[in-house]
Amino acid sequence: MCVFLRGQLTVFYEEPFWVGVFERSCDGQLEVCKVTFGAEPKGPELYAFIHKHYDRLHFSAPIADDLDDVHKRLNPKRMQRQIRKAADEKGVRTKAQAAIQLQLEAGKLERKKNPKRRKNWKIKLRSKKSSKRRNRKSVAISLNH
């Protein structure tokens, strides 16, 4: 069980969408998750998103995190300065980027492993579309008579 959990959300603009990177660090292990927002999310929207969807986020596999000052309490003014400085910097930590890249590559390998599953999914999708078309045609024909 995790004794001390540290979390961070970084929101930035990545053409053409706003992207949020959730980072959570526990016992020297870093896990990240990338979420794409449409329009620029405001504070209350982010707060509501975290409350509603945090438990459903798919975090990457844990990688080693080298933060050694996690347990140290900071002076509130110093903490505000650090937060302001972090807000001025653009982008995400490089460890988070590496973890996201590993997660994407793992997803690619999983998709390559199960080509039949993907093919069956496409077939089901086509059959649903064709049945919707048939239903629309039958409704149109019945209205014309």
Residue pairs with C-beta under 8 A, 6 or more apart in sequence:
2 26
2 27
3 27
4 26
4 27
4 70
4 71
5 24
5 25
5 26
6 24
6 25
6 26
6 67
6 70
7 22
7 23
7 24
7 25
8 22
8 23
8 24
9 20
9 21
9 22
9 23
9 46
9 50
10 20
10 21
10 23
10 91
10 92
10 96
11 18
11 19
11 20
11 37
11 41
11 46
12 18
12 19
12 21
12 90
12 91
12 92
13 19
13 40
17 36
17 37
17 38
18 36
18 37
18 38
18 39
18 40
18 41
19 34
19 35
19 36
19 37
20 34
20 35
20 36
20 37
20 41
20 46
21 32
21 33
21 34
21 35
21 92
21 96
21 100
22 32
22 33
22 34
22 35
22 54
22 57
22 59
23 30
23 31
23 32
23 92
23 93
23 96
24 30
24 31
24 32
24 59
25 31
25 65
25 67
25 70
28 64
28 65
28 66
28 67
29 62
29 63
29 64
29 65
30 62
30 63
30 64
30 65
30 95
30 96
30 99
31 59
31 60
31 61
31 62
31 63
31 99
32 59
32 60
32 96
32 99
32 100
32 103
33 57
33 58
33 59
33 60
34 100
34 103
35 49
35 57
41 49
58 103
60 99
60 100
60 102
60 103
61 99
61 102
61 103
61 106
63 95
63 98
63 99
63 102
65 95
74 82
111 118
